Amino acid sequence: MPYTIPLKRPLDDTGLSHRQTAAQSTPSRAQIVADVARYHHPHFLQVEPGRYEGSVTYYFTAFTGRETEPEMPLTVYGDKSVTYEQRRELADQYEAARGAWSQARLRLEATPVLRKAAPLWEAWTTAQAALHQVFNEFRSTADGQWRAQLLRLTDAERAAKTAAEAWDKIAGQLAGLSAAQVRAAGEEHELELTDVAKEIGLDAQPWHINHTSEYDPTHVWHDTPVVAVLTLQIDQQRERLREVDHLAGDRELA
């Protein structure tokens, strides 16, 4: 099936915003098919007027994501028979091709990672809920059982920390794949990870995935995103316990 990438705004001298009616632009594009077809991307099928005035939609055969990144042939720039308008049209075509290719590559690379991520997100949310439950049980724990409950709390903290680290590790991989797609095609052709997940039957809307820079291992001065959330929760819980300990006149938690 053909793959279509609509340019969301008309095209100008830069190839991004040229203001002319679809009827006026069509002959020029037809001329390109006749004159410079040898420079078309191999997956190119056709171009048609787009939904909005002056915009166009490019159609390609389906990309797998395994192809090399679409780049306009350098010989186009040295071919004096190619007009400025034709060169601009070819540049737009290759921009659209990169968009289609980059989305196919993201689907190819992200799908297996998304499948691995699903149980890790569930493990994290389960561990976080268990931590909150253990902490809340202090409200009904007898004074003589607080040491045992503190042991259960530290066990829950460690389990949550392990789950948070595992999630952040795979979230960092997904963030990197998403960033690579945007770098290749631009934000105009961005494909959301939540959309890829939906296509394979996963609901990734609640997943906590930050910008790829938040997972940079060289930033040793801060925790990764979900670990940071957990650390804050643990600190707040422990501060609450110290407050109660102080009011009770004990020093067991000092």
HELIX and SHEET records of a PDB file:
HELIX    1   1 ALA A   22  ASP A   35  1                                  14    
HELIX    2   2 ALA A   37  TYR A   39  5                                   3    
HELIX    3   3 THR A   75  GLY A   78  1                                   4    
HELIX    4   4 TYR A   84  ASN A  136  1                                  53    
HELIX    5   5 GLU A  137  SER A  140  5                                   4    
HELIX    6   6 ASP A  143  GLN A  145  5                                   3    
HELIX    7   7 TRP A  146  ALA A  185  1                                  40    
HELIX    8   8 GLU A  187  HIS A  189  5                                   3    
HELIX    9   9 LEU A  193  GLU A  199  1                                   7    
HELIX   10  10 THR A  212  TYR A  215  5                                   4    
HELIX   11  11 PRO A  225  ALA A  248  1                                  24    
SHEET    1   A 3 PRO A   2  PRO A   6  0                                        
SHEET    2   A 3 VAL A  56  THR A  61 -1                                        
SHEET    3   A 3 PHE A  44  PRO A  49 -1                                        
END                                                                             
